[in-house]
Amino acid sequence: MLTYRYPSTGILHLYQDELKDMDFIAAAQFLTKLPEDLDPEALFRSISSVSMTLDGMSFEELVSCSSLDEDVSARL
């Protein structure tokens, strides 16, 4: 089974304390140009710590569920 990682959510997780104190414009500017001294190991640890679930199912399980694909197709 493939494991998907979410760099964007890892970045949000890593910088959550700083981002919570910023207004929208400041946060957008910060996320547009991340700090040059970003620690790659800290970023990868943060990415690994993010868990994407919905009703107890992982993202991968949701994607692989054929009934989800049929339901989405039916709505289109």
C-alpha positions in Angstrom: 0.0 0.0 0.0 1.3 3.4 -0.9 1.8 6.0 1.8 1.0 9.5 0.8 2.6 12.4 2.7 1.2 15.9 2.9 4.0 18.6 2.8 1.6 21.5 3.0 -0.1 20.2 6.2 3.3 19.4 7.6 4.4 23.0 7.1 1.2 24.2 8.7 1.8 21.8 11.6 5.4 22.9 12.0 4.6 26.6 12.1 1.2 26.5 13.8 2.2 28.5 16.8 3.6 31.3 14.6 0.6 31.2 12.2 -2.0 31.4 15.0 -0.6 34.9 16.0 -0.7 36.3 12.4 -3.5 37.9 10.5 -4.5 36.5 7.1 -2.2 38.7 5.0 0.8 38.1 7.2 0.2 34.3 7.2 -0.2 34.3 3.4 3.1 36.2 3.0 4.8 33.9 5.5 3.6 30.8 3.7 4.5 32.3 0.3 8.2 32.6 1.3 9.1 30.2 4.0 12.1 30.9 6.2 15.5 30.2 4.6 16.7 28.5 7.8 13.9 25.9 7.7 15.2 22.7 9.3 14.5 19.9 6.8 14.6 17.2 9.5 12.0 19.1 11.6 9.8 19.5 8.4 9.9 15.8 7.6 9.2 14.9 11.2 6.2 17.3 11.1 5.0 15.8 7.8 5.2 12.3 9.3 3.2 13.3 12.3 0.2 14.5 10.3 -2.6 12.0 10.2 -5.4 12.5 7.7 -8.6 10.6 8.8 -12.4 10.9 8.3 -14.7 8.8 10.3 -11.8 6.6 11.4 -10.7 6.0 7.8 -7.4 7.2 6.5 -7.1 9.2 3.3 -5.7 6.1 1.5 -8.6 4.0 2.6 -11.1 6.6 1.4 -9.5 6.8 -2.0 -9.3 3.0 -2.4 -13.0 2.6 -1.4 -14.9 1.8 -4.6 -18.2 2.9 -3.2 -16.7 6.4 -2.7 -15.7 6.5 -6.4 -19.2 5.5 -7.5 -20.8 8.0 -5.1 -18.6 10.8 -6.5 -19.4 9.8 -10.1 -23.1 9.7 -9.4 -23.0 13.3 -8.1 -21.2 14.6 -11.2 
